[in-house]
Amino acid sequence: MVKLLRLSTNNGEGIFKCNFETDIKFNKNAQLALRNVVFQPDRVAFIVSARNGEITTQPISTDNTNPIGLQFVEVGRYTMTNFLKLAQEVTNTLNRSLQGEDVSGNDDAIFSCYRVRDNPDDVSKFEIIYRLSPITPIRLDTQRFFSLSPAPYNIITSTNDGNGRDFIHVAAGGTSANDERYRMVANEGIGLSKGGGIFYAQIYDSAVSVPAENNGFGIGLTLQIRNDDVDNPTTTNPRMDDQSQNTSIPATARNFEIDFQDINTNYKVRFGGLSSSPGLADSGIAPQNGVVATITKNDVLMIRVRTNSNSQKVISGHVAQENPANVGQNPVDVVTRNLFEYILTDEDIGNEYGKEILGSLDESIKFTPYIFIRGARNNIKVANIRFTPDTTVDMEEILGVGVNPDVGFFPDDDNHPLNIDKGLIDDGFQNHVPQVRPERLFQSVSGNNGNLEQDSSIVIGNELGSILGMGALNRNALETQFFFGGQELDEQHRGGLNYDDLDDGDIHEGLVGANFRFQFPPKFASRDFYMIESINLNLDSYNSQVNVNTTGGATKGDRRNILDTIPDGNVGINVVEYAPNELVYVDIKNSESVNLRNVSFRILDEDLNPVPTFGNSNMTILVKD
């Protein structure tokens, strides 16, 4: 006698836990067979291991055998729905290779960033972009990078002191406050560079005011979840809502902050990971200079993104001051005090593409800078505000308008709205900022015209490179290598840029860099293998598989309740429909008859892992007495 059991589930994990209103009798020595199964798996695209996830970056060097950076992509299983997370992990890995180097005697601060993303001209393929971003001034006149709070709190304004110095302050009539109602936050879509960047501001003038909490200013950096609503009670968005007008930045949107109150009060800091709501703490560091009479050597507050010697991504806070042990020197003897340091976790860095849904940006994290002023007009003034925007943001997104390619980003006309005076800190105090130049990627000999160094390269393991779609670009059978040689600094695909131009007197808004386009679409796993396992009925079946901890094909095996195996070669087809040509019955290991009202099975992959599924899954089981 044969019974038929039709099972269904939609739990998304390929687990069938089916309850019946009547007993199902399994006689002694009964047998089971799989009649058919239909499910839609989230197919495994690639498995990153310590063996296949290696990436190195090669700098210019007379000894090209020594890579500058050896990094590993995060070990994990990447399925069809989270495959773009692999692109983000490669991005994070490349960015970890950008070791920050302090460069003294140079008043240009240039940072850079990698990104692996869809090729905009062929979204079925990936590309690696490497871009540079000079430090850029905040434009209050156009609010191009930062936006003010809505009225009536949109009263931060800028003034020129008549000596070529611009500073910001609360406008006339604005009263002091103990909150952040007067604030400027980076526009949506614009963040601090994740590769390596800096956000800084200098005290122009200050006064001691009582209470101190109603005075001063602060700069901060938020790990903001994209599209997080400002009216969300646990929002990571530091902006002010037009309706509720939250005068204080929510605690969950304040990750990294440096707070200056007055010249007699130590700097306060806060630092912590995503949604950690860190409290404000005394740094133990006192301000050195902070009044207009000493403007050329007033303190500078800095928040920096960099890579440490252990190839970890770090956000740190600093204050650059005149050395109190050597006052009055010209140029100024500068010391940089460390206020805090925080090593980012994978959760903090976040998945730019979304963690669960293909193409979703809802859970991506960006580094959002902000600045607030608490003091009234004559109490606090701030100058030399600069930051390095995310180098992967398109210029059209920053400008908010179409860009005339005939004008370009490097006009000679000083009155052109795209021409920004460098306005760096006065000559005696300009080298205090931790500065990074991507010298390792450029040929230092004269006459190279900005072409990237021939021997600089990115080397990605051949297996990973093949999955990403790089094609036959490898020098040998073991690695896939991209050379910077022959690449020109490309200013938003509008023509090459001479590297020497980065040293001229303007801050360039054009984001520049190199581009590597993959030859093929990502190559997903060509074949999957599934198993149907009984959960609550013991079957007389066994499993053997390769032991990954041994070499030479050694296997290990044990008893498993496997009902059937499903070799699936339907590449590119999302639904698995399997019905064996011949029924194969497997004995139930029951010495006595048993009555059950619940029957449980699950779908496993070849490594005995659960298989994520979409929608309804259906299976038919035959029971033969």
C-alpha positions in Angstrom: 0.0 0.0 0.0 1.3 3.5 -0.9 0.4 6.8 0.8 0.9 10.2 -0.8 2.0 13.2 1.3 1.9 16.6 -0.3 4.0 19.2 1.7 4.3 22.9 1.2 6.1 25.8 2.9 6.8 29.5 2.4 9.2 30.0 5.4 12.1 31.1 3.1 14.5 28.5 4.5 13.5 25.4 2.5 12.2 23.8 5.7 8.9 21.8 5.5 7.2 21.5 8.9 3.8 20.2 8.1 1.1 19.4 10.7 -1.9 17.2 9.9 -5.3 16.9 11.7 -5.2 13.1 11.6 -2.5 10.5 12.3 -0.3 9.3 9.6 0.8 5.7 10.2 4.3 4.6 9.3 4.3 0.8 9.6 7.4 -1.2 10.6 9.9 -1.3 7.8 8.0 1.3 5.7 9.9 3.1 2.9 9.9 6.7 1.6 10.5 8.1 -1.9 10.6 11.6 -3.3 7.9 11.9 -6.1 8.7 15.6 -6.9 9.8 18.9 -5.5 9.5 22.5 -6.8 11.3 25.4 -5.2 13.0 28.7 -6.1 16.4 28.8 -4.4 18.6 31.8 -3.7 21.5 30.2 -5.6 25.0 30.4 -4.3 27.0 32.6 -6.6 30.4 32.4 -4.9 32.0 31.2 -1.7 34.9 33.3 -0.5 37.6 31.4 1.5 41.0 32.3 2.8 42.3 30.6 -0.3 40.5 32.5 -3.1 39.8 36.0 -1.6 43.3 37.5 -1.8 43.8 41.0 -3.3 47.1 42.9 -3.5 47.8 46.4 -4.7 51.2 47.2 -6.1 52.7 50.7 -5.8 55.4 52.3 -7.9 58.7 50.8 -6.8 62.1 49.7 -8.1 61.3 46.3 -6.6 58.0 45.3 -8.0 58.1 41.9 -6.3 56.9 43.4 -3.0 53.2 44.3 -2.9 52.2 47.4 -0.9 49.1 45.8 0.5 47.9 42.2 0.9 44.2 42.1 1.8 41.5 39.4 2.0 37.9 39.7 1.1 35.6 38.8 4.0 35.0 35.0 4.0 31.4 34.2 3.3 28.8 32.7 1.0 27.4 35.1 -1.5 24.1 34.2 -3.1 22.2 35.6 -6.1 20.3 38.1 -3.9 23.3 39.3 -1.9 25.9 39.1 -4.7 26.3 42.9 -4.8 27.5 42.6 -1.2 30.5 40.8 -2.6 31.2 43.9 -4.8 31.0 46.0 -1.6 33.3 43.6 0.2 35.9 43.9 -2.6 35.4 47.7 -2.4 36.1 47.6 1.4 39.1 45.4 0.8 40.7 47.7 -1.8 40.0 50.7 0.4 41.8 49.0 3.3 44.9 49.0 1.2 45.0 52.8 1.1 47.6 53.5 3.8 47.5 57.1 4.9 50.8 58.9 4.6 51.4 62.3 6.3 53.1 64.7 4.0 54.7 67.7 5.4 55.5 70.8 3.5 52.7 70.4 1.1 49.5 72.5 1.3 47.4 70.3 -0.9 45.5 67.5 0.9 44.3 64.8 -1.6 42.5 61.7 -0.7 41.3 58.7 -2.7 38.8 55.9 -2.8 38.1 52.7 -4.6 34.6 51.4 -5.6 33.4 48.3 -7.3 30.1 49.0 -8.9 27.8 48.3 -12.0 29.3 49.7 -15.2 26.9 52.6 -16.0 27.2 51.8 -19.7 26.5 48.1 -19.3 24.9 47.3 -15.9 25.4 43.6 -16.5 29.1 44.1 -15.8 31.2 45.4 -13.0 33.9 48.0 -13.0 36.5 49.2 -10.5 36.9 53.0 -10.2 39.7 54.7 -8.4 39.1 58.4 -7.8 40.9 61.3 -6.1 39.2 64.1 -4.1 41.0 67.3 -2.9 39.8 69.0 0.2 36.9 71.1 -0.7 35.4 74.2 1.0 31.8 74.2 2.2 29.9 76.6 -0.1 27.4 78.5 2.0 26.4 80.7 -0.9 25.0 77.8 -3.0 24.6 75.2 -0.2 26.1 72.9 -2.7 27.6 70.5 -0.2 25.9 71.4 3.1 22.4 72.6 3.9 21.2 74.7 6.7 18.4 73.9 9.2 15.0 75.1 8.0 13.6 78.4 9.1 13.7 80.0 11.6 17.0 78.3 12.4 18.7 78.8 9.0 20.7 81.8 10.3 24.3 80.6 10.0 25.9 83.0 7.6 29.4 83.9 6.4 31.3 87.1 6.6 34.6 88.3 5.1 36.9 90.0 7.6 38.4 92.3 5.0 41.7 90.5 5.1 40.7 87.7 2.7 39.4 85.5 5.5 35.8 84.1 5.5 34.2 82.8 8.7 30.8 81.6 9.6 28.7 82.6 12.6 25.1 82.9 13.8 23.5 86.0 12.1 22.5 89.1 14.0 19.5 88.5 16.3 20.3 84.8 16.8 20.4 83.9 20.5 22.7 81.3 22.0 21.4 77.8 22.7 22.4 74.6 24.4 21.4 72.4 21.5 22.2 72.0 17.8 19.4 74.1 16.2 21.9 76.1 14.2 23.5 73.4 12.1 24.7 72.5 8.6 24.6 68.9 7.4 26.0 67.4 4.2 23.3 67.1 1.6 21.7 63.7 0.9 24.0 61.6 -1.3 27.1 63.4 -0.2 29.4 62.0 2.5 32.9 62.0 3.7 35.2 59.8 1.6 35.3 56.2 2.9 38.7 55.5 1.3 40.5 58.2 3.2 39.2 61.6 4.0 39.2 64.5 6.5 36.7 67.1 7.8 38.1 70.1 9.7 37.3 73.6 10.9 39.4 76.3 12.7 38.4 78.5 15.5 38.3 82.1 14.2 37.1 83.8 17.4 35.5 82.9 20.7 34.3 84.4 24.0 33.8 83.0 27.4 30.1 82.8 28.1 28.0 81.5 31.0 26.8 78.9 30.9 29.5 77.2 28.8 27.0 74.7 27.4 25.3 77.6 25.5 28.4 78.5 23.7 30.9 77.2 21.2 30.5 74.9 18.2 31.1 71.3 17.2 31.9 69.2 14.2 30.6 65.6 13.8 30.4 62.6 11.6 27.4 60.3 11.5 27.3 56.7 10.3 24.0 57.4 8.6 21.8 54.6 7.2 20.6 55.8 3.8 17.0 57.0 3.6 16.6 56.9 7.4 13.7 59.3 8.2 14.5 62.2 10.4 11.2 61.6 12.4 12.2 58.0 13.2 12.7 57.8 17.0 16.0 56.0 16.6 17.1 57.8 13.4 20.7 57.9 12.3 19.9 61.1 10.2 21.3 64.2 11.8 19.2 66.7 9.7 16.4 68.8 11.1 12.9 67.8 10.1 10.9 70.6 8.5 7.8 69.8 10.5 8.9 68.7 14.0 12.1 70.8 13.9 14.1 68.7 16.3 16.5 71.3 17.7 18.8 68.6 19.0 20.6 66.0 16.9 19.2 62.6 18.0 21.6 60.6 20.1 21.5 57.7 17.6 22.8 60.1 14.9 25.9 61.3 16.8 28.7 58.8 16.4 31.8 61.0 16.3 32.0 64.5 17.5 34.5 67.2 18.8 32.9 69.9 20.9 34.5 73.3 21.7 32.8 75.5 24.3 35.3 78.2 25.2 39.1 78.7 25.6 38.9 77.8 29.4 37.1 74.4 28.9 38.6 71.2 27.7 37.4 69.7 24.4 34.6 67.3 24.7 34.3 64.2 22.4 32.0 61.4 21.6 32.8 58.3 19.5 31.1 55.0 18.9 29.7 52.6 16.3 26.4 52.5 14.4 23.4 53.6 16.5 25.5 53.3 19.7 24.5 56.8 21.1 27.9 57.5 22.7 27.9 60.1 25.5 30.0 63.3 25.6 33.2 62.9 27.5 36.1 65.2 28.6 39.0 64.7 26.2 41.5 66.0 28.8 42.9 68.3 26.1 42.6 72.1 26.6 42.3 74.6 23.8 45.5 76.6 23.1 44.5 79.5 20.9 41.0 80.6 20.0 40.5 84.4 19.6 40.8 86.6 16.6 44.1 88.2 17.8 45.8 84.8 17.3 43.8 83.7 14.2 46.9 82.6 12.3 47.6 80.0 14.9 44.2 79.2 16.4 43.3 75.5 17.0 42.0 73.4 14.2 39.5 70.6 14.9 39.7 67.5 12.7 37.9 64.2 12.1 39.7 61.8 9.8 39.1 58.6 8.0 42.2 56.5 7.4 43.8 53.0 7.4 46.0 51.9 10.3 49.1 49.7 10.1 46.9 46.7 10.7 44.9 47.5 7.5 41.9 48.4 9.6 39.6 51.3 8.7 39.8 54.0 11.5 37.9 57.2 12.3 39.9 59.5 14.6 39.6 62.9 16.1 42.4 65.4 16.5 43.1 69.0 17.3 46.1 70.8 15.8 47.6 73.5 18.1 50.5 75.8 18.4 53.1 73.9 20.5 52.9 75.5 24.0 56.6 74.6 24.5 57.6 76.7 21.5 55.3 79.7 21.2 56.0 82.5 18.8 57.8 80.6 16.1 57.4 81.5 12.4 56.2 79.3 10.8 54.2 78.1 13.7 55.5 75.0 15.5 52.4 72.8 15.3 51.5 69.7 17.4 48.6 67.5 16.7 46.7 66.1 19.7 44.8 62.9 19.4 41.3 63.1 20.9 39.9 59.7 20.0 40.3 56.7 17.8 37.7 54.2 16.7 38.3 51.1 14.6 35.3 50.5 12.3 33.5 47.1 12.4 31.9 45.5 9.4 28.5 46.6 10.6 29.8 50.2 10.9 31.2 50.2 7.4 27.9 48.8 6.2 26.9 47.3 3.0 26.5 50.1 0.4 24.2 47.9 -1.7 21.8 46.7 1.0 22.1 43.6 3.1 19.1 41.5 2.2 17.4 42.7 -1.1 19.2 42.9 -4.4 19.8 46.5 -5.3 18.3 47.8 -2.1 20.0 50.9 -0.7 17.9 51.0 2.5 20.6 49.6 4.8 23.6 51.2 3.2 25.7 53.4 5.4 27.4 56.7 4.5 29.7 59.0 6.4 27.6 62.2 6.9 29.5 65.2 8.3 27.9 68.1 10.1 28.7 71.3 12.0 26.7 73.2 14.6 27.1 76.6 16.4 25.6 77.2 19.8 27.0 80.6 20.6 25.4 83.9 19.6 26.9 86.1 16.8 29.7 87.7 18.8 30.4 84.6 20.9 31.8 82.2 18.3 33.1 82.3 14.7 34.5 79.4 12.7 36.8 79.6 9.7 38.6 77.3 7.2 35.9 74.6 7.0 37.0 71.9 4.6 36.1 68.3 3.9 36.9 65.6 1.3 33.6 64.4 -0.3 33.0 60.8 -1.2 35.0 60.4 -4.4 32.4 58.1 -6.0 29.6 60.7 -6.1 29.0 62.0 -9.6 29.5 65.7 -10.1 26.0 66.1 -11.4 24.7 64.8 -8.0 26.9 67.3 -6.1 26.0 70.3 -8.3 22.3 69.4 -8.5 22.2 70.7 -12.1 23.5 69.6 -15.4 27.1 70.3 -16.1 28.2 72.1 -19.3 31.1 69.9 -20.6 32.4 72.9 -22.5 33.1 74.7 -19.3 34.8 71.9 -17.4 35.7 71.9 -13.8 38.9 73.8 -14.0 38.0 77.2 -15.5 40.5 80.0 -15.8 38.0 82.7 -15.0 38.3 83.6 -11.3 34.7 84.8 -11.3 33.3 81.6 -12.6 31.0 80.0 -10.0 32.9 76.7 -10.3 36.2 78.3 -9.5 36.8 78.2 -5.8 39.7 80.0 -4.2 41.8 77.6 -2.2 41.6 79.8 0.9 43.7 77.4 2.9 44.9 78.4 6.4 47.4 81.2 6.5 51.0 80.6 5.4 52.3 80.2 8.9 49.8 77.5 9.8 49.0 75.6 6.7 50.8 72.3 7.1 49.1 71.1 10.3 46.4 68.9 8.6 47.2 65.2 8.2 47.6 65.1 4.5 47.6 62.3 2.0 48.8 62.2 -1.6 48.5 59.2 -3.8 52.1 59.3 -4.8 52.4 55.6 -5.0 50.2 55.5 -8.1 52.1 58.1 -10.1 55.3 58.0 -11.9 57.5 60.6 -10.3 59.7 61.3 -13.3 59.1 64.5 -15.2 57.0 64.4 -18.3 54.6 61.6 -17.5 51.7 64.1 -17.9 49.6 62.6 -15.2 49.5 59.1 -16.6 49.3 56.5 -13.9 52.4 54.5 -13.1 53.0 51.6 -15.5 53.9 49.1 -12.8 51.1 50.1 -10.4 48.4 47.4 -10.3 45.6 45.7 -8.6 46.0 41.9 -8.4 42.9 39.8 -7.7 43.0 36.0 -7.4 42.0 34.3 -10.7 39.1 32.4 -9.2 37.6 35.6 -7.7 38.4 37.6 -10.8 36.7 35.1 -13.0 33.6 35.2 -10.9 33.5 39.0 -11.0 33.9 38.9 -14.8 37.4 40.2 -15.3 38.1 37.9 -18.2 41.5 36.8 -19.5 43.5 39.8 -18.2 45.8 37.7 -16.0 49.6 37.5 -16.4 49.5 33.8 -15.4 47.0 31.1 -14.5 46.8 32.1 -10.8 46.0 35.8 -10.8 44.0 38.5 -12.5 45.9 41.8 -12.7 44.7 45.3 -13.6 47.4 47.8 -14.4 47.1 51.5 -13.8 49.6 52.0 -16.6 48.2 53.9 -19.5 45.2 55.2 -17.5 44.7 58.9 -17.4 43.2 60.8 -14.5 39.7 61.2 -15.8 37.6 64.1 -14.7 34.1 62.5 -14.8 34.8 61.0 -18.2 35.4 64.4 -19.7 38.9 64.0 -20.8 42.3 63.5 -19.2 43.7 65.7 -16.5 47.4 66.5 -16.1 48.4 65.4 -12.6 50.4 68.7 -12.3 47.0 70.5 -12.4 46.3 69.2 -8.9 49.1 71.5 -7.7 47.7 74.8 -9.1 45.9 77.5 -7.1 42.4 76.2 -7.3 40.4 73.6 -5.4 39.0 71.3 -8.1 35.4 70.1 -7.7 35.9 67.5 -10.5 36.3 64.1 -9.0 39.1 62.3 -10.9 40.5 58.8 -11.1 41.2 55.6 -13.0 38.6 53.1 -14.3 38.8 49.4 -15.0 35.9 47.8 -16.8 35.4 44.0 -16.6 35.1 42.1 -19.8 32.2 39.8 -18.9 29.1 39.8 -16.6 29.6 38.1 -13.2 30.0 34.4 -13.6 27.7 32.7 -11.1 28.0 29.1 -10.0 27.4 26.9 -13.1 25.8 24.0 -11.2 24.1 23.4 -7.9 23.5 20.3 -5.9 20.7 19.8 -3.4 19.6 17.1 -1.0 16.2 16.4 0.7 16.7 15.4 4.3 14.2 14.1 6.8 14.1 15.9 10.1 12.0 13.6 12.3 12.1 10.3 10.5 15.4 8.3 10.7 16.3 6.9 7.2 18.8 4.2 6.3 21.0 6.5 4.2 24.6 7.8 4.4 26.6 10.8 3.2 30.2 11.3 2.2 31.9 14.5 1.2 35.3 16.0 0.6 37.1 17.0 3.8 38.2 20.6 3.1 40.9 20.2 5.8 42.8 17.6 3.9 44.4 17.3 0.5 44.4 14.6 -2.2 40.6 14.2 -2.3 40.2 12.5 1.1 36.5 12.3 2.2 34.6 11.9 5.4 31.2 10.3 5.9 28.5 9.6 8.4 24.9 8.6 8.5 22.4 11.2 7.3 18.6 11.1 6.8 18.9 11.8 3.1 15.8 11.0 1.1 17.0 12.0 -2.3 19.7 14.1 -4.1 19.0 16.7 -6.8 21.7 17.5 -9.3 20.7 20.8 -10.8 22.3 22.1 -14.0 19.7 24.7 -14.9 22.1 27.7 -15.1 20.2 31.0 -15.1 16.9 29.3 -14.3 15.6 30.4 -10.9 13.1 27.6 -10.3 14.1 24.0 -9.5 11.6 21.4 -10.7 12.7 17.9 -10.0 11.0 14.6 -10.5 13.1 11.4 -10.7 12.6 9.2 -13.7 12.5 6.2 -11.4 11.3 6.1 -7.8 14.0 5.2 -5.3 12.5 4.0 -1.9 14.6 4.4 1.2 14.0 2.4 4.3 12.7 4.1 7.5 14.7 2.9 10.5 11.7 2.1 12.7 11.5 -1.2 14.5 7.8 -0.6 15.4 4.9 1.2 13.7 4.6 4.9 14.5 1.8 7.4 14.2 2.7 11.0 13.4 0.7 14.2 12.9 3.8 16.3 11.9 6.2 15.5 9.2 9.4 17.6 8.7 11.9 17.7 5.8 14.4 20.3 4.6 16.4 21.2 1.5 20.2 21.3 1.9 23.0 22.2 -0.4 26.1 20.1 -1.0 27.7 21.4 2.1 24.7 20.5 4.2 23.7 24.1 4.6 20.0 25.3 4.6 18.9 26.7 1.2 17.3 30.1 1.2 14.2 30.1 -0.9 11.6 32.5 -2.3 7.8 32.1 -2.4 6.1 28.8 -2.0 8.0 25.5 -2.1 6.1 22.2 -2.8 7.1 18.6 -2.3 5.4 15.2 -2.8 6.5 12.2 -0.7 5.4 8.6 -1.2 5.1 6.2 1.7 5.2 2.5 0.9 4.4 -0.1 3.6 
